[in-house]
Amino acid sequence: MQKIFIATIFIICQLISYSALALTVVALPIYQVKASDFIEKFNTLNKQYRYNLKPIKKPKEPLSEYDLAPNINLTMYRNSGDELITQLKLNCDQSSNNKSADMNKCQQSIQLMSKAFDPDFELSDFERNKVCESKHKTSWTAGSSGMVKLCSYEFNDVVYTQEHDLDDQSLRFTIST
């Protein structure tokens, strides 16, 4: 009788401890990357994969712009006085005669930027899990309007967004923390 009582108490204690573990919530830190770390990884991967993009130099301003290749630009946003990246925006203009080569270089740039920012991020996961919508967009600077396909995906508390202007064939890929 005493063994049954001890076994019952043991089982109840085990259930209580497992329930307490299941209810414990761990707050994950917001994913943060230093500009210097990103630049080092980007340049290393660029050489390793032989993408032949222009290397990125250490930023001096909170907003830094880089021409990686013809028609491909990267903008890095940081808080002033801080080295942590708040946003990366890659712009690809597909307006040249060789659109397939431009698109290939743009895809390579997106992959490189994403891997340098978060090595665990897979572009194929973005393609599989993205949520898309089409919007009507007016560009006041260019004086034109058209449709934009906007797709987003969240991974490690980071939002990855792809914006494709269907009329002028430009593509923007943004990483925001």
C-alpha positions, 0 to 999 in steps of 0.5 A: 500500500505504501509503495502505491502511495509513493508511486502515485505521489511521484507520478503527480509530482512528475506531471506538475513539473512537466506542466510547469515546463510546458507553461514556461515562456522564453522570450527570444531576443530580437535578432540584431546584426552589427554593420561590421559583421554584416560587411565582413560576411557579405564580402567573404561570401561574395568571394566564396560564391564568386558572385563578382559584386563590388565589395562593401566598405565600412559605413561612416554614416547611419544611412549608407548606399552601395552600388553592388553591380550595374542596376543593383544598389544596397542601402543600409540603415542604422540608428545614429551612434549605433552599429546595429543594422535596422534595415537593409534594402536591395534595389534591382532595376531590370530595365536593361536589354539583358533582363535574364542576366540582371535577374540572375545577378539580383537573385544572387545579391538577395541570397548573399545579403540574406545569408550575410545577415542571418546564416540560418535564413533560407531563401527557399523558405521565403519562397515557400512561406511568403504571404503576397498581395498585389497593390496599386502604387503611384510613384510621384517622383516618376509620375507613373502608376502601376501594380506592385506585388508585395510579399513578406515572411518573418523569420527570427523576429526579422521581416523579409519583404520583396516588392516587385513593380510589375510595370517597370520591372524593378525589384526591392528586397528588404530586411527589417528588424 
